[in-house]
Amino acid sequence: MFRSTLNWIGASAASLALAAAGGLAALAPGAAHALDCGANNGYTCQGAASQYAGGFNPGVGSGGFGGGDCVATRTPVVFIAGNGDGAISFDMPPAAVSGYATPALSVYDELKARGYNDCELFGITYLDADERGAAQYNYHQPAKYQILKTFIDKVKLYTGRGQVDIVAHSLGSSMALAMLRYHGYQASVRRFVNIGGGLRGLQTCLSTGYQSPYAPTCNAEAYVFPYDYYTFGLYPSTGVAFYGYNRWTGSGSNSLRAMPAMYSSIAFYTITAGRYDQIQCFTTSYSAGCADSALFAAASNLKAQVDIGFGSAAYAYDWDWSDGSPYNIGGGDTSGGVGHFRSKTNAGRIVYNMLATTCTTGCANGYVGVNGPAVNR
């Protein structure tokens, strides 16, 4: 989620050829795609930042993808990346997991292989290049909510569809949820897939303090003045006014974790790496509850929360925010397992199940036991 934590072990570019089970047609090598990761550094795609096609031009953000010579017959999917990352990284090749078969396709390519077309898959980069290069300074704010809303409005107009499905990772998840609240935008969303979002705050942020000049990402609610409820970081709420108070990360009815209960018309899902997530659990002093950081509170429209974490549990090594570079060593991503980042890059089959089926207990079908373990939370 932070720039300095984007050093997990990735995979070299994977072949796009797939002979999938169940009669799924293979993707031929060299087949045309609306999104191309390009080169990657093991964790993010480094291809062209903007890969729009078919006349789709949202006019907001700092890159993204979507559009083509096609017609949307499914609910369009909008991908929203995490902190320090861009939209095109949803085409990042999956990484190897010890003892299991590496998924053949990125999240984007998995959906393409299963029938989604270029007019049904869109992504937006809401952070500019400077912000992506200094991720510890990014936080939730209305200006970013406006980018997300405008982009989705443009997707709806382009496709002629009244709703979208949102698939969001890390900071992108909490940013999208805050956007729904800020703009009262729930009627425009059919399904919401949260991947590793800091819904209950980040326990790792407790070491920075609730108002840190070195890591505003970790600050509490409304740390800037004039006061604004919609400006906040990921400091876990203390519940004490002015001293770490953060309604968004708390346990109240207005919190991020309570969003399913607030918006009963949306079907909510979670994919998490639990205690193997080095962003949520990179701490020894404040490890209690970190494995639950990405989880929503129970609600009838919370369809499934799947923990695919694997490998070595996260641990503390260096959390020196003063240099803006807290290298997070440990966690599933660095041990041949699944941590914060691979819970996105390796989970294409689960994302598809959550979007295209009515799964509850079976959202990991086709993944569990093949690409890695999975447990319903």
Secondary structure per residue as TSV (DSSP state, phi and psi in degrees):
chain	resnum	aa	ss	phi	psi
A	1	M	-	360.0	-41.5
A	2	F	-	-92.4	152.1
A	3	R	G	-50.6	-45.6
A	4	S	G	-71.8	-12.2
A	5	T	G	-98.1	7.0
A	6	L	-	-86.9	39.2
A	7	N	-	-115.1	28.1
A	8	W	-	-74.2	161.8
A	9	I	-	-75.7	122.3
A	10	G	-	-106.9	-160.9
A	11	A	-	-123.5	155.1
A	12	S	-	-70.4	165.1
A	13	A	-	-55.1	127.5
A	14	A	-	-88.5	151.9
A	15	S	-	-66.4	142.7
A	16	L	-	-88.4	-2.1
A	17	A	-	-74.2	132.4
A	18	L	-	-143.0	127.0
A	19	A	-	-111.4	88.7
A	20	A	-	-84.9	159.5
A	21	A	G	-70.4	161.6
A	22	G	G	75.8	19.5
A	23	G	G	83.1	9.1
A	24	L	-	-65.0	130.3
A	25	A	-	-66.4	144.4
A	26	A	-	-76.3	146.5
A	27	L	-	-88.8	118.9
A	28	A	-	-73.7	141.6
A	29	P	T	-57.0	136.8
A	30	G	T	84.2	1.2
A	31	A	-	-63.3	146.9
A	32	A	-	-70.9	139.4
A	33	H	-	-134.9	148.7
A	34	A	S	-75.1	-18.5
A	35	L	-	-127.2	132.5
A	36	D	-	-131.2	118.2
A	37	C	-	-59.0	-33.3
A	38	G	-	69.8	-153.9
A	39	A	S	-66.2	157.0
A	40	N	B	-139.6	155.1
A	41	N	-	-101.4	20.0
A	42	G	S	99.1	-10.5
A	43	Y	S	-146.2	-28.9
A	44	T	S	-130.3	150.8
A	45	C	B	-77.7	142.4
A	46	Q	-	-120.7	21.5
A	47	G	S	-74.2	-169.4
A	48	A	-	-58.7	132.6
A	49	A	S	-65.3	-35.8
A	50	S	E	-111.1	121.2
A	51	Q	E	-132.6	52.3
A	52	Y	E	-82.8	155.4
A	53	A	-	-148.8	170.5
A	54	G	T	62.2	26.3
A	55	G	T	82.3	2.7
A	56	F	-	-76.0	122.0
A	57	N	-	-143.7	91.9
A	58	P	-	-69.8	-26.6
A	59	G	-	74.6	11.3
A	60	V	-	-136.2	162.4
A	61	G	S	82.5	-174.5
A	62	S	S	-121.4	34.1
A	63	G	-	135.0	172.9
A	64	G	E	157.1	-165.5
A	65	F	E	-153.4	168.0
A	66	G	E	131.5	154.5
A	67	G	-	102.3	156.5
A	68	G	-	172.1	-169.1
A	69	D	S	-90.0	80.7
A	70	C	S	-165.2	176.9
A	71	V	-	-129.0	135.3
A	72	A	-	-80.7	116.1
A	73	T	-	-108.0	-17.0
A	74	R	S	-100.8	166.5
A	75	T	-	-63.5	123.3
A	76	P	-	-62.5	147.4
A	77	V	E	-104.4	132.8
A	78	V	E	-113.9	120.0
A	79	F	E	-95.4	134.5
A	80	I	E	-129.5	117.1
A	81	A	-	-81.8	170.3
A	82	G	-	-86.3	-173.7
A	83	N	T	-66.3	137.8
A	84	G	T	74.3	7.7
A	85	D	-	-125.6	168.4
A	86	G	-	-126.2	166.7
A	87	A	G	-59.0	-36.9
A	88	I	G	-67.5	-12.1
A	89	S	G	-72.0	-4.4
A	90	F	G	-72.7	-2.5
A	91	D	G	-104.7	12.9
A	92	M	-	-63.7	129.0
A	93	P	-	-60.9	140.1
A	94	P	-	-62.8	160.8
A	95	A	-	-110.8	158.6
A	96	A	-	-70.2	140.7
A	97	V	-	-120.1	124.3
A	98	S	T	-55.7	125.7
A	99	G	T	86.3	-0.2
A	100	Y	S	-131.6	164.4
A	101	A	-	-79.6	133.3
A	102	T	-	-69.0	130.3
A	103	P	-	-53.4	141.0
A	104	A	S	-76.5	-25.4
A	105	L	S	-129.3	151.2
A	106	S	-	-65.8	169.9
A	107	V	H	-56.9	-47.9
A	108	Y	H	-60.3	-49.9
A	109	D	H	-68.0	-29.2
A	110	E	H	-62.2	-44.8
A	111	L	H	-67.5	-39.3
A	112	K	H	-60.7	-43.7
A	113	A	H	-65.7	-24.1
A	114	R	T	-101.5	18.3
A	115	G	T	112.8	-11.5
A	116	Y	-	-69.2	142.8
A	117	N	-	-108.9	178.4
A	118	D	T	-65.2	-18.7
A	119	C	T	-92.7	10.0
A	120	E	S	-123.8	1.7
A	121	L	E	-131.7	118.0
A	122	F	E	-136.5	151.6
A	123	G	E	-143.9	148.7
A	124	I	E	-129.9	133.4
A	125	T	-	-97.8	109.1
A	126	Y	-	-93.5	-9.0
A	127	L	S	-103.6	137.8
A	128	D	-	-79.5	177.0
A	129	A	H	-61.5	-41.2
A	130	D	H	-64.8	-40.5
A	131	E	H	-66.1	-39.1
A	132	R	H	-66.8	-26.6
A	133	G	T	-85.3	-6.9
A	134	A	S	-139.1	62.6
A	135	A	G	-64.3	-24.2
A	136	Q	G	-67.8	-11.4
A	137	Y	G	-98.4	0.0
A	138	N	-	-91.2	143.0
A	139	Y	-	-151.2	177.3
A	140	H	B	-79.8	131.7
A	141	Q	-	-158.7	153.3
A	142	P	H	-57.1	-31.6
A	143	A	H	-60.8	-36.0
A	144	K	H	-74.5	-36.0
A	145	Y	H	-60.4	-37.1
A	146	Q	H	-66.0	-37.8
A	147	I	H	-60.6	-47.2
A	148	L	H	-64.0	-45.3
A	149	K	H	-62.7	-46.6
A	150	T	H	-60.2	-42.0
A	151	F	H	-61.4	-46.5
A	152	I	H	-64.9	-38.7
A	153	D	H	-57.0	-42.0
A	154	K	H	-68.3	-36.3
A	155	V	H	-63.7	-44.9
A	156	K	H	-61.8	-42.6
A	157	L	H	-65.2	-43.9
A	158	Y	H	-65.8	-39.7
A	159	T	H	-91.2	-18.0
A	160	G	T	74.3	15.5
A	161	R	-	-102.1	146.9
A	162	G	S	-86.2	-14.3
A	163	Q	-	-138.3	162.8
A	164	V	E	-129.7	162.9
A	165	D	E	-102.7	137.5
A	166	I	E	-107.6	129.7
A	167	V	E	-119.7	112.1
A	168	A	E	-129.2	143.7
A	169	H	E	-116.5	134.2
A	170	S	T	57.7	-125.6
A	171	L	H	-58.9	-29.8
A	172	G	H	-62.0	-30.4
A	173	S	H	-70.0	-51.7
A	174	S	H	-66.6	-32.9
A	175	M	H	-64.9	-42.8
A	176	A	H	-67.9	-38.3
A	177	L	H	-65.0	-42.2
A	178	A	H	-64.5	-34.6
A	179	M	H	-61.9	-43.2
A	180	L	H	-57.4	-43.3
A	181	R	H	-69.8	-45.5
A	182	Y	H	-62.5	-42.7
A	183	H	H	-99.0	1.3
A	184	G	T	55.2	47.7
A	185	Y	-	-101.3	11.9
A	186	Q	G	-60.6	-28.8
A	187	A	G	-66.9	-16.6
A	188	S	G	-90.8	0.6
A	189	V	E	-121.8	128.1
A	190	R	E	-91.1	-51.8
A	191	R	E	-133.1	148.4
A	192	F	E	-130.9	117.7
A	193	V	E	-107.7	111.2
A	194	N	E	-94.9	121.2
A	195	I	E	-114.5	104.5
A	196	G	S	65.1	27.5
A	197	G	-	-72.7	149.4
A	198	G	-	-86.1	61.0
A	199	L	T	-64.2	-30.3
A	200	R	T	-106.0	20.8
A	201	G	-	79.8	174.8
A	202	L	-	-108.8	118.8
A	203	Q	G	-59.2	-28.2
A	204	T	G	-62.5	-24.3
A	205	C	G	-74.5	-14.9
A	206	L	G	-63.2	-24.2
A	207	S	G	-78.4	-13.4
A	208	T	T	-92.2	-20.5
A	209	G	-	88.4	160.3
A	210	Y	S	-81.6	-7.8
A	211	Q	S	-140.8	90.1
A	212	S	-	-112.0	126.9
A	213	P	S	-72.0	-15.0
A	214	Y	S	-91.0	-18.6
A	215	A	-	-148.7	69.3
A	216	P	G	-57.0	-23.4
A	217	T	G	-54.2	-32.5
A	218	C	G	-94.3	4.0
A	219	N	-	-76.1	166.6
A	220	A	-	-83.7	-169.1
A	221	E	B	-64.8	137.4
A	222	A	T	50.5	53.1
A	223	Y	-	-78.9	-9.4
A	224	V	S	-106.4	156.7
A	225	F	S	-118.0	147.0
A	226	P	S	-69.7	157.0
A	227	Y	-	-55.7	135.4
A	228	D	-	-146.2	114.4
A	229	Y	T	-56.2	-30.6
A	230	Y	T	-88.1	5.6
A	231	T	-	-109.2	115.7
A	232	F	B	-158.9	160.9
A	233	G	-	-111.3	-159.8
A	234	L	-	-110.2	26.3
A	235	Y	-	-69.3	128.1
A	236	P	-	-63.1	131.0
A	237	S	-	-62.8	135.5
A	238	T	-	-86.9	-17.2
A	239	G	S	78.7	2.7
A	240	V	S	-107.6	121.7
A	241	A	T	-54.3	131.2
A	242	F	T	73.3	-8.8
A	243	Y	S	-123.7	75.4
A	244	G	S	84.2	15.3
A	245	Y	-	-70.6	129.3
A	246	N	-	-154.0	92.5
A	247	R	T	-59.2	-29.4
A	248	W	T	-65.2	-39.7
A	249	T	T	-97.7	0.3
A	250	G	S	-79.4	-164.8
A	251	S	S	-109.5	8.2
A	252	G	S	-77.3	178.0
A	253	S	T	-70.5	-13.0
A	254	N	T	-102.2	9.4
A	255	S	S	-82.4	166.2
A	256	L	G	-60.6	-39.1
A	257	R	G	-67.8	-20.6
A	258	A	G	-91.9	3.5
A	259	M	H	-56.3	-40.0
A	260	P	H	-57.2	-42.2
A	261	A	H	-66.2	-30.9
A	262	M	H	-74.6	-34.8
A	263	Y	-	-121.7	79.6
A	264	S	T	-70.2	-14.8
A	265	S	T	-81.4	-12.4
A	266	I	S	-99.1	136.9
A	267	A	E	-88.8	123.9
A	268	F	E	-107.5	146.6
A	269	Y	E	-142.3	156.0
A	270	T	E	-135.0	140.4
A	271	I	E	-120.0	125.5
A	272	T	E	-136.2	158.3
A	273	A	-	-104.1	4.2
A	274	G	G	53.3	-131.3
A	275	R	G	-73.3	-4.9
A	276	Y	G	-92.0	-0.7
A	277	D	-	-82.5	111.9
A	278	Q	T	-76.2	-12.5
A	279	I	T	-82.3	-45.0
A	280	Q	T	-72.9	-36.0
A	281	C	S	-120.1	22.9
A	282	F	-	-81.8	72.6
A	283	T	-	-167.3	147.4
A	284	T	S	-107.1	-34.4
A	285	S	T	-73.0	-26.5
A	286	Y	T	-130.0	41.2
A	287	S	-	-78.8	-17.6
A	288	A	T	-60.9	124.1
A	289	G	T	83.5	-4.1
A	290	C	G	-63.8	-30.4
A	291	A	G	-67.8	-15.8
A	292	D	G	-98.5	4.3
A	293	S	T	-59.5	-31.5
A	294	A	T	-91.7	2.4
A	295	L	-	-92.4	138.6
A	296	F	-	-76.3	158.9
A	297	A	-	-78.3	154.4
A	298	A	-	-58.6	141.0
A	299	A	-	-162.5	157.0
A	300	S	T	-65.0	-27.8
A	301	N	T	-96.4	7.9
A	302	L	E	-86.1	102.4
A	303	K	E	-79.6	-39.3
A	304	A	E	-165.4	146.7
A	305	Q	E	-133.6	114.9
A	306	V	E	-114.3	124.7
A	307	D	E	-98.2	114.4
A	308	I	-	-112.2	17.1
A	309	G	-	-61.3	145.0
A	310	F	B	-163.5	152.9
A	311	G	S	108.2	-131.0
A	312	S	S	-100.0	135.0
A	313	A	-	-63.2	150.2
A	314	A	B	-65.3	152.4
A	315	Y	-	-147.9	162.9
A	316	A	-	-83.7	138.5
A	317	Y	S	-136.8	-55.2
A	318	D	-	-149.9	115.5
A	319	W	-	-125.7	61.5
A	320	D	-	-99.9	87.8
A	321	W	G	-70.2	-15.3
A	322	S	G	-64.4	-25.7
A	323	D	G	-99.6	6.4
A	324	G	T	67.8	17.8
A	325	S	-	-142.2	69.8
A	326	P	-	-83.9	84.2
A	327	Y	-	-62.3	117.7
A	328	N	-	-91.0	97.9
A	329	I	-	-93.0	132.5
A	330	G	B	113.0	177.5
A	331	G	S	91.3	169.1
A	332	G	G	-57.9	-34.8
A	333	D	G	-66.4	-22.8
A	334	T	G	-105.3	13.4
A	335	S	T	-134.3	28.7
A	336	G	T	68.7	26.4
A	337	G	S	-126.3	-146.7
A	338	V	B	-131.5	117.9
A	339	G	-	-121.6	-145.5
A	340	H	T	-58.8	-42.9
A	341	F	T	-88.3	-38.9
A	342	R	H	-71.2	-18.3
A	343	S	H	-66.2	-16.1
A	344	K	H	-94.6	-57.6
A	345	T	H	-66.0	-29.0
A	346	N	T	-95.7	-1.7
A	347	A	-	-104.4	25.1
A	348	G	H	-56.5	-41.5
A	349	R	H	-64.8	-38.3
A	350	I	H	-69.2	-41.6
A	351	V	H	-58.5	-44.7
A	352	Y	H	-59.5	-46.4
A	353	N	H	-59.0	-39.7
A	354	M	H	-69.8	-30.7
A	355	L	H	-87.9	-36.1
A	356	A	H	-110.1	-3.6
A	357	T	S	-126.8	179.1
A	358	T	-	-103.3	32.9
A	359	C	-	-61.4	146.2
A	360	T	S	-127.8	-71.2
A	361	T	T	-84.4	-14.2
A	362	G	T	-109.7	26.5
A	363	C	T	-68.1	-18.9
A	364	A	T	-96.8	9.8
A	365	N	T	-56.6	133.2
A	366	G	T	89.6	-16.5
A	367	Y	T	-106.9	-51.0
A	368	V	B	-61.7	131.4
A	369	G	T	82.1	-13.6
A	370	V	T	-107.2	-56.7
A	371	N	T	-100.0	-10.6
A	372	G	B	160.2	175.0
A	373	P	-	-78.6	161.7
A	374	A	-	-154.3	136.2
A	375	V	E	-131.7	134.7
A	376	N	E	-74.9	132.0
A	377	R	-	-101.4	360.0
